[in-house]
């Protein structure tokens, strides 16, 4: 078993607020369980002395400021840093706040006793680590009839949760990623009978080994890909969000103490069901990442998505890396829009897959029409000869979504 000697964490959980409505004790278990998993030499491998667990009465505004300053003082740019906060958050007069245990929300004292998002961001940006993950679980809801939001009664203008812009500011800089458990206008759920909140339950499962690895580490992109469909799959009203600019999908923890797990493959030896090829422009990007990828992952389709740094290692030449990735994929799903063949790398991927299909005598390409304005006559001949799936079809569109998922999971037909 090995440890990450230069890995550090600040883990905060607040349930029993002094002046704000309480949250369930599960919030404390979330923080305690995460700290334990991070410190476990058989799991994440953070040195025990490097994990600062701050819960309930200890989590005052001054204590959190000091904890963030301590992180900045003891870490360098080679460090791995994880910051986790579970508690209340809110917005007032255009500003955003994380609420420590001693926050006084009334009488105009909120701005003096809470930790503003601007200050929190400033202190996080003072941490020089280039592998930094911030995990925020700031707006909670429990089982049926039980709401865990901050009670805003008597606090004029206070809104629940943090904004999308606040997350973006926090994620600014090289090697900084933010996971938030839900959208700004949503709640984070605790399901009846669960020990941990929904988001943290799956976070813990991933860190305990459900996120697979072939290099002895858990990488941030793989962790996110694991989390999103499982959280949203259990509660459709909860959509975790990701913010960050990654030059690489950096390691956030050891995988089961550094064990090199074999990446699972199917009976035909494929790691992925499909390589998702699309034009890297809007609106194609938005459609793929917010609609297509979540739908297919929920259906159990194993995806390698173009542009994902965890699929193709940053710095690898595309002309070399793309064919290598696609060889691990059973099929290529072409997201056909008018922009597709204007993108040279999407075009290259389609040609590579068509060539591999000919060499293997297999039908690997699956054209997907997502824009009703697409002129099929303008498509290359090797695409026109294939029967596409049209999810914009006025009568078959809805059924074709399901057909797409089913087809991608089936064995590849011979040619």
C-alpha positions in Angstrom: 0.0 0.0 0.0 1.3 3.5 -0.9 0.4 7.0 0.0 0.3 10.2 -2.0 2.9 12.1 0.0 2.0 15.4 -1.5 -1.8 15.1 -1.3 -3.8 17.4 1.0 -7.4 17.9 1.8 -9.8 20.2 3.7 -13.1 18.5 4.4 -15.9 20.6 6.0 -19.4 19.4 7.1 -21.8 21.6 9.0 -25.2 20.3 10.2 -25.9 22.0 13.6 -25.8 25.7 12.8 -26.1 28.2 15.7 -28.3 30.7 14.0 -29.6 29.0 10.8 -31.9 26.0 10.4 -30.1 22.7 11.0 -29.2 20.1 8.4 -29.4 16.3 9.0 -26.6 14.5 10.8 -25.9 12.8 7.5 -24.0 15.9 6.4 -21.5 15.2 9.2 -21.3 11.5 8.1 -20.6 12.7 4.6 -17.6 14.7 5.7 -16.3 12.1 8.2 -16.7 9.3 5.6 -14.9 11.3 2.9 -12.0 12.1 5.2 -11.7 8.4 6.2 -11.6 7.3 2.5 -9.0 9.9 1.6 -6.8 8.9 4.5 -7.1 5.1 4.0 -3.8 3.7 2.7 -5.7 0.9 1.0 -7.8 3.4 -0.9 -7.0 7.1 -1.7 -3.7 7.2 0.2 -3.6 10.7 1.5 -1.3 11.1 4.5 -3.5 11.2 7.6 -1.8 14.4 8.8 -2.6 16.1 5.5 -6.4 15.7 5.8 -8.0 18.5 7.9 -11.5 17.5 9.0 -13.6 20.4 10.2 -17.1 19.7 11.4 -20.0 21.5 13.1 -19.0 23.7 16.0 -15.4 23.9 14.9 -16.3 25.2 11.4 -16.4 28.9 12.3 -15.6 31.6 9.8 -12.2 32.3 11.3 -11.4 28.5 11.4 -12.2 28.1 7.7 -10.2 31.1 6.7 -7.2 29.7 8.7 -7.7 26.2 7.2 -7.5 27.6 3.6 -4.5 29.8 4.5 -2.8 26.7 6.0 -3.4 24.8 2.8 -1.8 27.6 0.8 1.2 27.7 3.1 2.0 24.0 3.1 1.4 23.1 -0.6 3.4 23.7 -3.7 2.5 23.6 -7.4 3.1 19.8 -7.5 0.6 19.1 -4.8 -2.8 17.4 -5.1 -5.5 19.3 -3.2 -9.1 18.4 -2.5 -11.5 20.8 -0.8 -15.0 19.6 0.2 -17.7 21.6 1.7 -21.2 20.4 2.7 -23.5 22.9 4.3 -25.5 26.0 3.6 -24.8 28.5 0.8 -26.8 31.5 -0.3 -26.9 34.7 -2.5 -27.7 38.2 -1.3 -27.7 41.5 -3.3 -25.6 40.0 -6.1 -23.0 38.4 -3.8 -22.7 34.8 -2.8 -21.8 33.2 0.5 -20.8 30.0 2.1 -22.3 29.8 5.6 -19.9 28.7 8.4 -21.5 27.5 11.6 -21.4 30.9 13.3 -23.1 32.8 10.5 -25.7 35.4 11.7 -28.2 35.8 8.9 -30.3 38.5 10.4 -29.9 42.1 11.4 -27.6 42.9 8.5 -24.9 40.7 9.9 -24.8 38.1 7.1 -22.1 39.8 5.1 -19.9 40.2 8.1 -20.3 36.6 9.5 -20.5 34.5 6.3 -17.6 33.6 4.0 -18.2 35.4 0.7 -17.7 33.5 -2.5 -15.3 36.2 -3.6 -13.2 35.7 -0.5 -13.4 31.9 -0.7 -12.3 32.0 -4.3 -9.4 34.4 -3.5 -8.1 32.1 -0.7 -8.4 29.0 -3.0 -6.6 30.8 -5.8 -3.7 31.5 -3.3 -3.2 27.7 -3.2 -0.5 27.0 -5.8 -1.3 23.4 -6.5 -2.0 22.6 -10.2 -4.1 19.6 -9.3 -7.0 21.1 -7.3 -10.5 19.8 -6.9 -13.2 21.7 -5.1 -16.4 19.8 -4.3 -19.4 21.8 -3.1 -22.6 20.4 -1.7 -24.3 23.6 -0.6 -28.0 23.2 -1.1 -29.7 20.1 0.3 -33.1 18.4 0.2 -34.1 15.3 2.0 -36.7 12.6 1.4 -40.4 13.3 0.7 -41.6 16.3 2.7 -38.2 17.1 4.3 -36.3 20.1 3.0 -32.8 20.9 4.1 -32.4 24.3 2.4 -31.3 27.3 4.4 -34.4 29.0 5.9 -34.5 32.5 4.3 -37.4 33.8 6.3 -36.5 37.1 7.8 -33.5 37.6 5.6 -34.6 40.0 2.9 -33.2 39.2 -0.6 -31.4 36.0 0.4 -31.6 33.3 -2.2 -30.6 29.7 -1.7 -27.5 28.1 -3.2 -24.6 29.5 -5.2 -24.7 30.7 -8.8 -23.2 29.3 -12.0 -20.9 32.3 -12.2 -19.6 31.7 -8.8 -18.5 28.2 -9.7 -16.8 29.5 -12.9 -14.8 32.1 -10.9 -13.7 29.4 -8.4 -12.6 27.1 -11.3 -10.5 29.8 -12.9 -6.8 29.0 -13.4 -4.7 26.1 -14.5 -5.5 22.6 -13.1 -8.6 23.7 -11.1 -11.8 21.8 -11.2 -15.1 22.3 -9.4 -17.8 19.6 -8.8 -21.1 21.0 -7.6 -23.8 18.6 -6.5 -26.6 20.3 -8.3 -27.5 23.3 -10.5 -28.0 26.7 -8.8 -31.8 26.4 -8.9 -31.9 22.8 -7.7 -31.6 20.9 -4.4 -29.1 18.1 -3.5 -31.0 15.1 -2.2 -30.6 12.7 0.7 -32.7 9.6 0.0 -34.6 7.9 2.7 -32.6 5.1 4.4 -29.2 6.3 3.0 -26.3 7.1 5.3 -24.9 9.6 2.9 -26.4 12.3 0.6 -26.9 11.2 -2.9 -24.0 13.0 -4.5 -21.5 12.1 -1.8 -22.8 8.5 -1.7 -21.6 8.1 -5.3 -18.5 10.1 -4.8 -17.5 7.7 -2.0 -18.3 4.7 -4.1 -16.1 6.0 -6.9 -13.2 6.7 -4.6 -13.5 3.3 -3.0 -12.8 1.7 -6.3 -15.9 1.8 -8.6 -14.1 4.2 -10.8 -11.8 1.9 -12.7 -8.1 2.6 -13.4 -5.2 1.2 -15.3 -2.4 3.3 -13.7 -3.1 3.0 -10.0 -4.8 6.4 -9.8 -8.3 7.9 -9.9 -8.4 10.7 -12.5 -10.7 13.7 -12.2 -12.5 13.2 -15.6 -13.2 9.5 -14.9 -14.5 10.4 -11.5 -16.9 12.9 -13.0 -18.0 10.5 -15.7 -18.8 8.0 -13.0 -20.7 10.5 -10.8 -23.0 12.3 -13.2 -25.1 9.5 -14.6 -25.5 7.8 -11.2 -26.7 10.9 -9.4 -29.1 12.0 -12.1 -30.2 8.4 -12.6 -31.5 8.2 -9.1 -33.0 11.7 -8.9 -33.9 13.3 -12.2 -34.3 16.7 -10.5 -30.6 16.8 -9.6 -28.0 17.7 -12.2 -24.4 17.9 -10.9 -22.3 20.5 -12.6 -18.6 20.6 -13.6 -16.5 23.7 -14.1 -12.8 23.8 -15.0 -10.2 24.1 -17.6 -8.0 20.9 -17.7 -4.8 20.5 -19.5 -4.9 16.9 -18.3 -7.2 14.7 -16.4 -5.1 14.8 -13.3 -5.1 12.2 -10.6 -7.0 13.1 -7.4 -6.4 10.0 -5.4 -4.8 6.5 -5.5 -6.9 3.7 -6.9 -7.3 1.1 -4.1 -3.9 2.0 -2.6 -2.1 2.1 -6.0 -3.3 -1.2 -7.4 -3.4 -1.3 -11.2 -6.9 -2.5 -12.1 -7.5 -4.0 -15.5 -9.8 -1.8 -17.5 -13.0 -3.9 -18.1 -13.7 -5.0 -21.7 -16.7 -6.8 -23.2 -16.6 -10.3 -24.7 -15.2 -9.0 -28.0 -12.4 -7.2 -26.2 -13.7 -3.6 -26.5 -13.3 -1.1 -23.7 -16.0 1.2 -25.1 -19.3 0.6 -26.9 -18.8 3.8 -29.0 -16.5 6.6 -29.9 -18.7 9.7 -30.0 -17.5 11.9 -32.9 -18.9 15.4 -33.4 -18.0 18.9 -34.5 -16.3 20.8 -31.6 -18.4 23.9 -32.1 -21.7 25.2 -30.7 -24.5 24.1 -30.7 -23.0 20.7 -31.3 -20.9 20.8 -28.1 -23.9 21.7 -25.9 -26.1 19.1 -27.4 -23.5 16.3 -27.0 -22.5 17.1 -23.4 -25.9 18.1 -21.9 -28.2 15.7 -23.8 -26.6 12.9 -25.7 -23.9 11.8 -23.3 -26.1 11.8 -20.2 -28.8 9.8 -22.1 -26.4 7.2 -23.4 -24.6 6.8 -20.0 -27.9 6.4 -18.2 -28.7 3.6 -20.7 -25.4 1.9 -19.8 -23.6 2.7 -23.0 -19.8 2.9 -22.5 -18.6 6.0 -24.2 -15.3 7.5 -25.4 -16.1 11.1 -26.2 -14.1 13.2 -28.6 -12.3 16.0 -26.8 -12.3 14.3 -23.4 -8.8 14.5 -21.9 -9.3 11.3 -20.0 -9.9 9.4 -23.3 -7.0 10.9 -25.3 -4.1 11.9 -23.1 -3.3 15.6 -23.6 -0.2 16.2 -25.6 -0.7 13.1 -27.8 -0.8 13.9 -31.5 -4.4 13.5 -32.7 -3.3 11.7 -35.9 -1.7 9.0 -33.7 -4.0 9.1 -30.6 -7.4 9.1 -32.3 -6.9 5.8 -34.2 -5.6 4.2 -31.0 -8.7 5.3 -29.0 -11.0 4.2 -31.7 -9.5 0.7 -31.8 -10.8 0.3 -28.2 -14.3 1.2 -29.4 -16.9 -1.1 -30.9 -18.5 1.6 -33.0 -18.3 5.2 -33.9 -21.4 7.3 -33.5 -21.3 10.2 -35.9 -23.3 13.2 -34.7 -24.2 14.6 -38.1 -24.9 18.3 -38.4 -24.0 20.8 -41.1 -20.8 21.5 -39.1 -19.6 17.9 -38.9 -17.5 17.7 -42.1 -16.3 21.3 -41.6 -14.4 20.0 -38.5 -11.2 18.3 -39.8 -10.8 16.0 -36.9 -14.4 14.8 -36.9 -13.9 14.1 -40.6 -10.6 12.3 -39.9 -12.3 10.2 -37.2 -15.1 9.2 -39.7 -12.5 8.2 -42.3 -10.5 6.2 -39.8 -13.5 4.3 -38.6 -14.7 3.6 -42.1 -11.2 2.3 -42.9 -11.0 0.1 -39.8 -14.5 -1.3 -40.6 -13.3 -2.3 -44.1 -10.1 -3.9 -42.7 -12.1 -5.8 -40.0 -15.0 -6.6 -42.3 -17.3 -5.0 -39.8 -20.0 -2.3 -39.9 -18.7 0.1 -37.3 -20.1 3.5 -38.4 -23.5 4.6 -37.1 -24.6 8.0 -38.5 -26.9 10.0 -36.2 -29.0 12.8 -37.7 -29.6 15.5 -35.0 -30.4 18.5 -37.2 -33.5 18.4 -39.5 -31.8 21.0 -41.8 -29.0 18.6 -42.7 -28.8 18.1 -46.5 -27.9 14.4 -46.8 -27.0 14.9 -50.5 -23.9 16.8 -49.3 -22.6 13.9 -47.2 -19.6 11.9 -48.4 -20.5 8.7 -50.3 -19.2 6.4 -47.6 -21.7 7.9 -45.2 -24.6 8.2 -47.7 -24.6 4.4 -48.3 -25.3 3.8 -44.6 -28.8 3.8 -43.1 -28.8 6.6 -40.5 -30.7 7.0 -37.3 -32.7 10.2 -37.4 -33.7 11.4 -33.9 -35.4 14.5 -35.5 -37.9 12.3 -37.5 -41.5 13.5 -36.8 -42.8 10.0 -36.1 -39.8 7.8 -35.3 -37.5 10.3 -33.5 -38.4 9.3 -30.0 -38.1 5.6 -30.7 -34.8 6.2 -32.5 -33.3 7.5 -29.2 -33.9 4.1 -27.7 -32.9 2.2 -30.8 -29.6 4.1 -30.8 -28.7 3.0 -27.3 -29.7 -0.6 -28.0 -27.7 -0.7 -31.2 -24.6 0.6 -29.6 -24.5 -2.1 -27.0 -25.0 -5.0 -29.5 -22.1 -6.9 -31.1 -20.8 -5.5 -34.4 -22.3 -7.1 -37.5 -19.9 -8.5 -40.1 -19.6 -7.1 -43.6 
